[in-house]
Amino acid sequence: MASLEELRATRLEKLEALRKFGMDPYPAKVPRTFCLADARKNFAEYEASAKPVSLAGRVMAIRGQGAILFLVLDDGKSTFQAVVKKDTLEVKLFDLLTQAVDIGDIVSVTGTFFTTKRGEQSILVTSWTMATKALLPLPEKWHGLVDPDEKLRKRYLDFIMEPELREIFKKKAKFWQVTRKFMEDEGFLEVETPTLELTTGGAEATPFMTHLNDYDMDVFLRISIGELWQKRLMAAGFSKTFEIGRAYRNEGTSPEHAQEFTNMEFYWSYADYKDGMELVTRLYRKIATEVFGTTKFTTRGHTFDLAEEWKLIDYAEEIKKQTGTDIHKDSDEDLRKKLVDLKVAYDGVNRERFIDTLWKYCRKNIAGPAFLVNHPTIVAPLSKSIPEDSKTVQMFQPIIAGSEIGKGYSELNDPMDQRMRFDAQRKLLERGDTEAMMPDWEFVEMLDHGMPPTCGFGFGERLFAFLAGKPLREVQLFPFVRPKK
C-alpha cells in the first residue's frame, strides 16, 4: 500500500496536469445553480424542461470505466449522482476527468437532469471544472479513523465519512435556540459579561490564568457565566437576565467534563429557589420535546421521563440512606474513613471535599428526574441558608441519569453572611484547595448597597450530551485534544 507521501506526490502530478490544461485547481468560484438538496426538490421541473444546471460537491465515489463514469457528489446537505459519458462530454475534458479527478476532490458539473433505468435521479454531464483539488485521500470507509483522539483531532474527516454525525450538531444548535427563545418568552434579557476576571467567582473550579500585557497583571478566564456580574445587574435594577457563553475550567477530561464548554445562566429578582425549580422543569421539558421529540430517555444505564413528577431528594438523607454516614454529625476523620471503606478516590483533605465526594458516590444510583435539595452550607458559599435549618441552603440541582445537570440557588444577598463565607473560602485557598472559590470583595461591597431577593440557575451542554446519549466531548465540534507527539 502506498504511503501518504506517495499518494500526495501522485495527486500533485494531477494538480499540475490540471494547470497545464488551463484549469485552475483552486478557483474562487465555480458554477452552481443550487445545493444538492434543492436539486432533488427541483428535479422534476428541470428534468421536464431540460434546462442546464450546475451542481457542486465532494466526489465520494467513482464507478464505471471506459466510456461511462458514475460520480457520487456530496455537499453536506445531500448527495447526487453525476453521469459522465464520453459521447456527451468533450473528449479532452473526459480524459482529463479520468486522469486528474480523485475521490475527495470537490468538482462542479454542468448538464441536464435525467432518471436512470434504475430510477436514480442524475445529472448527465456536459461540462465540468475543478473546485478544489484534494492532495490527501479520504480515510477508507471501514478502516479509516478508528482512534478516538484522531477522530476528534480530524473532525472534518469524521464528518465527511460519517455525515449522520452532523445531525447531532444541528440538534445542538436547536438546543440553544429553544433555550434562548424560552428565556426571552419568559421575559429575560440576554446580556454579555466579562470572560477575563480578577477573581473567578460563581463556581468552585481551578481556573486558567493568562497575562494582560497592557496592565502588566495576571487575570483569569471565567469559570461561570457571569454569576457575580449578573447579580450586580440585579442590584442595578435589571429584573431578569440570562447569558449563553463559554466557560473555562482547568480540570480533568471525562465523559461529563471538558476544559472549555458552553453554559447558560439566568438571574431572576424577587424569585427564590422554588420558583427556579418550577421554571427549570418547564425549560427541560421544552428542550426535550422540541429538540428530541420526546421526554423519555435511556442513557448511561438509566431510563427516565422528564414529563413525570420531579422528586425532591434531601442531600444528607440520601447520603445516610446509601452509606450510613451523617454528614452533619460525623467527624472529618469519619467521613474520610467512609470513603476509604467504599474504595472511593478523593481529592483534598477538608470536610467540604469529603462531603462532596460522598455525594458523588451516591448520585450515580439516581435515575431521576429529581431535584437535589437541602445541601450543606459548606458546599454552597453563594446560596441563602434555610431559615429553619442554618446548616443547609436553598439550593437545587436537577438530577438525571446519575448526575447533576444544572445548579441553582436562592442567591445569598446578606453582605455580612457573604463576607464570612468568602473568608472561609479564602482559608481553604490558603491551605491549598485550588478549587475553593476566590473571594470577590467588590461583590460584597455591591451587596452592602443592596441586592433584591434573587434566584440564579445555570446549566450547560452537558444536558444536551445526556439527552443525546453521548460523552460531552463528542457533542463538541472541536474539543481540546492532546497534540500528537
N, C-alpha and C positions, 0 to 999 in steps of 0.2 A: 504494500500500500504506500502510495506517495505521501511524503511529509507535507505539512502545511506550507513550508518554504517552497517546496517543489510545485505545489498546486498554485501558490501565489505567483510564482515565476511564469507558469503557463498562462495564467489569466492576464498578467502584464503583457505578454506577447499578443493576446487577443485584444487588449486595450489599444496597443499600437496598430493593430490591423484596422480597428475602427477609425483611428485618427488618419491613417493612410487613405482610407476610403473617403474621408471628408466628413465623418460623423463624430460629433462631439460626445465623448462618453459621459460628460457631466454638464449637460446644458442647464440653463437657469429655468427653463420652462419647456414643457412638451405638450403636444395636442392631447386634450382630454375633454370630452363632451360632458360627462358626468361620472360619478363614482360607480363602482360595480354593483352596489345595492340598487341604485337608481336605474342602472342598465337593466336589471331584472324587472323592475317595476314598469319601465317603458318599453320592454322588449317587443310586445305585440304591435304597438303603434309603429315602431321603427322597422320592424320586420315587414309589415304590410306596405309601408311607404318606400322601402329600400333606400332610405336616407343614409348617407355615410355617417358614421360616428367614430369617435376616437376614445379608447379606453386605456388606462394605465394601471400597472400593478407589478408586484414582485413575481417572478417566474418561480412557481413552486414545483412544477413537474414538466417534463418534456417527454412526449411519447411519439412513436412513429419513426419512420425512416424513409429514405428515398425521396419521393415527390410530394409527400404529405407529412406534416408535423402537427401535433396537438400540444398546445401550451396551456397550463393552468395558471391564471393570474390571481393574485390576492392583494387587495389594497387596504386590508384591515377592517373593512366593512362587509365584504363579501368576496366570493371567488367567481371567476368566469372563464369559460373555455375559448381560446383563440385557435382557429384552424388556419394553418399556413400551407397553401398549395403552390407548387412550382409554376402551375399554369395560370395562376391569378396574381402572382407577385413577380415583379421584375426579377430576372434571373440573378443579377448581381446582388440584389437585396436578399433573395432567398439563400444564395450561397453564403453571404455574409452572416445571416442569422444562424445557419447551421454551423458555421466556423467560429463565431465570436460570442454567441449567447450561451450563458450557463445558468443552471438553477441558482437562484439567489439574485440574479440581475433584475433590475427594475426597467421595464420597457413600456413604450407607448405603441399601440397598434391602431390602425385605421382600417375600416372596412364596413361591411354591411352585415346585419343580423340575419341568421337563418337557424333552423332547427335541424339537427342531425337525424339520421334514421333511427337512432336510439332515443330520440326525444330530448336531447341536450341542447339547451339554449347556448348559442355560439356566435362568434363573430368571424366572418371569412375575411382574412387579412389581405388588403391590397397595398398597404404600406406600413412601415414600422420605423421606429427610431429608438436609440438607447436613451433611457432617462438617467440611469446610474449603473455603471459597471462595478460589480462586486469583485473585490480582489481576493476575498477569502470565501470558502464554501460554507453553506449552512451545515449544522450538525446533522448526522444521519438520523433519520426518523426514529429508529428503535434503539440506537446505540450512541446517541449524542450526549446531551447534557444530563449526566446521571449524578454527579457530585452536587449535593445541596448548596454548598457555598458557591460553586461555579455557576449554578442556575441563577442564583441571586446576583452574582457579580456580572454576569452577562444576561441581564434580564431581557434585553431587547431580543436576543436569540430565543429565549424561553417563550416569549410572546409570539414570535414568528412560528415556532414549531408547535406550540400549543395555544392556538388562538382562543380557545374557550377560557383561558386564564384572564383574558381581557374583560370578560363579563364580570369578574369579581370587582374590578375597579370601576366599572360602570355602576355597579350596585353601591360601591363605597361612595362614589360621587353623589348618588341619590341619597345615601345615608345622611350626609351632611346637608344636602339640600332640604330634606324633610326636617332635620333638626332646626336649621335656620328658619324655615317658614313657620314651624311650630312656635318657636320662641317669639318671632315677630308677631304672629297672630295672638299671642298671649300678652302683647304689649311691651315686650322687652326691646331695648335699644341696643344695637350691635356697636361695640366700641373696640378700640385698639389701645393696648397698654404696653409699656416698655418690655423688651426682651433682654436688655442689658440692665443689671441691677447692682447696687452696692451691697444689698443683703438679699438673700434668696428666701423670701417669705412664702407662706401658703402651703408648704408641704415639708415632709421630712425625707430628705434625699441628699446624696452627695452631689454638689454642683460641679459644672465645668467652669474653669476660670480662664479669662483672657485679659489682655492688657490694652488699655485705652491710651494710645500714644499722645493724643492732644493734651490730656490732663496728667499724663505720666502716672497712671494708677491702675491697679488691678480691679476688674469687675467680674461679675458672674453672669452666666446665661441662666435665664429664669427656669425654675423647676415647677412652677404652676402658671396658670393662665391669668396672671394679673390679679391674684386674690387681694393682696393688700392695696393695690391700686383701685380695683373696682369698689372696695369698701370705702375708700376715700371719696369715690363718686357718690356713694350712698349718703355720706356726710354732707356732700356738696348739694344735695337736693335731687339727684337723679333717683328715680324710684325703682326702675327695673333695668338692668344692663346684662349683656352677655358678650362673650368673646370666644371665637373659634381660632385656635392658633397652635403654634409649635412650642413644645416644652423639651427641656434637655436635662437628663439625669445621668450622672456618671456611675452607673450601676451595671450589674451583670446582665447577660443576654439569656432569655429563656422563652418558652412558648408564649409567656404573658408579658415579657418585658423587653424594651429596647431603649437605647440611649437617646433617641430622638423620636418624638411621636406627636400626634395631633390630639388635643383635648378641647372640650368646651366647658366653660364655667359661667354660671349665672349668679346674680345677686339681686335680692328682692326685698325691698324695705317694707317694714310693717308686716312681715310674714315670719313664721317660725318653722322648725324642722318638720312639724306635722303637715303644714301647708306644702312644704317641699316634697314630702313623700307622695302626697296626692298628685302633684304636678308631674313628678318623675314617673309615676306609674302610668299616667296617660301618655307621656312622651315616649316611653319604651314600647308601649303597645302600638303607638302610632308608627314608630320606626319599623317595628316588626311587620305590621300589616302592609304598609306602603312599600317597603323595600324588599321584603322577603315573601309577602303574600300569605303569611301565616303567623300565629302566635305560639305554635308548638315547635319545639326544637329538641334534637338529641345531639349532645356534644360533650366531649371529654368524659364519657361514661355516665352522663346524667341525661334524663329526659325531664323537660319542664314546659309549662304552658303559661305564658305571660298574661293570658286572659283570666287565669284563676286568681283567687284571693291571695294577696301577698301576706304571708305570715310575719309576725314580729318575733325576732329571736334575740333574747337577752344575752349580751356578751358574756357576763360572768357565769350565768346559769348554764349556758351551753358548754363552756369550758369545764365546769364542775360535773356536768352530766357525762361528758365524754372522757374526762381524765381524773375526776375525783379531786381536782385542785380548786381551792378557794383563793382567787387572785386578790381578794380584798383582805384576807386574814393571814394567808401563808407567808412565810418569810422569803426573802430573796433566795436564800440557800435552798429552801423547799422547792421553789419554782425551778431553780437550776437542776436539782436532783431529779425532778419530774421529767424534765427534758432529756436528761441522761437516760433515765429508765425507759422513756419512749423511743430512745435512739434517734432523737431529732437534733440535727445540727443547728447551732445558734451562733449568731454574731453578737459581740458586745458583752458587757459584764454588768449592765444595770437592769433595774427592775422593769423599766419600760420595754427593753428588748426581750426579756424573758416572757413577759405577758404577751407581747405581740407575736412571738414565735409559737407560744402555746395556742393562741387563737388560729394562726395559720395552719397548725396541725389539725385543728378541729374542723375548719371550714370546708375542707375537701370532701367531707361526708354530707354536705348540704346541697341538694339539687336546686332548691328554690322554685318559684320566685319568692323571695323573702327580703325583709329589711332587718339588718343587724342594728340593734339599738342598745342604749344604756352602756356605752363604752366607758371605761375608767378614765378619769380626768387626765391621768398621766400620759395617755396616748393621743390626747386631743387638745393641744395647747391653745387652739383658737376658738373653741366651742364653749357656749354657755353651760354652766352646771344645771342639773335638775334641782329645782328648789327644795324638794323633799329629800334629796339624797346628794349631798355635796361631793360624794366620791365618783359620781357618774355625770355624763354630759348629754346635752341634747344634740346628739349626732346620729346620722343614719347612713347606712351603706346598702345598696341593692346587692343581693347575693343570688347568683345563678351559676349552675354547673360547678359548684365548689370554690367559687372565687368572688371577691368583691368587685363589682363593676360600677364604680362610682362612689362618691363620698360627699355628704352634705352636713350642715350644722344649722342650729340657731347660733348665729355668729356672736362671739364674745364682744360686748361693747362697753364693759366696765373697765375703765383705764387702769384702776388700781389692781384689779384681778389680772388684767393682761400684763401689767408690769411685773407682777410676781411670777407669772408663768414664763414670761420671756427670761426672767432671771434664772429660773430653774433650767431652762433650755441652755442658757449661757454656761451654767456649771457643767452640764453634760458635754458641751463642746470642749470646754477646758479639760475635761477628763478623757478626751479623745474620741467621743462619739461623733463621727463625721456626718451622720445623718440627722443629728439634732437640729432643730430649727434656729436659724440665726435671728437674734433679737433685732427688731426694727424700732428704734426709739422714736423716730419721727412719726411712725404709725401710732405709737402710744400717744404722742402729742396731739395727733388728729383726734383720737378718742377723747382726749381732755376737752376738746371743743364740742364733742357730742355727735355720735352716730346713731341713727334710729335703730330699733329692733330690726334685724335683717336675717333672712335665710340665704345661705350660699350653697351651691352644689356644683360638682364637676364630674365629668366622665369623658371617656375618650374612645379612640379607635379600638381599644381592647374589646369594647362591647360589640363592635362590628365583627371582630375576629371570632368571638364566641358564637355569635349568631350564624356566621358563615362556616363555622366548624373548622377554622384554620388557625395555625400558630400566628402570632402577631406579625412576625417578620414577613410571612407570606402574603399579608394583606397590605404591605407597604411596597410602593413601586420600587424604590431603591434603598433598602435597608443598609445600614453600615455593615460591611463585610471585611473581615481581616484580609489585608492585601496578600497576594501570592508571594512566596519567598523566591 
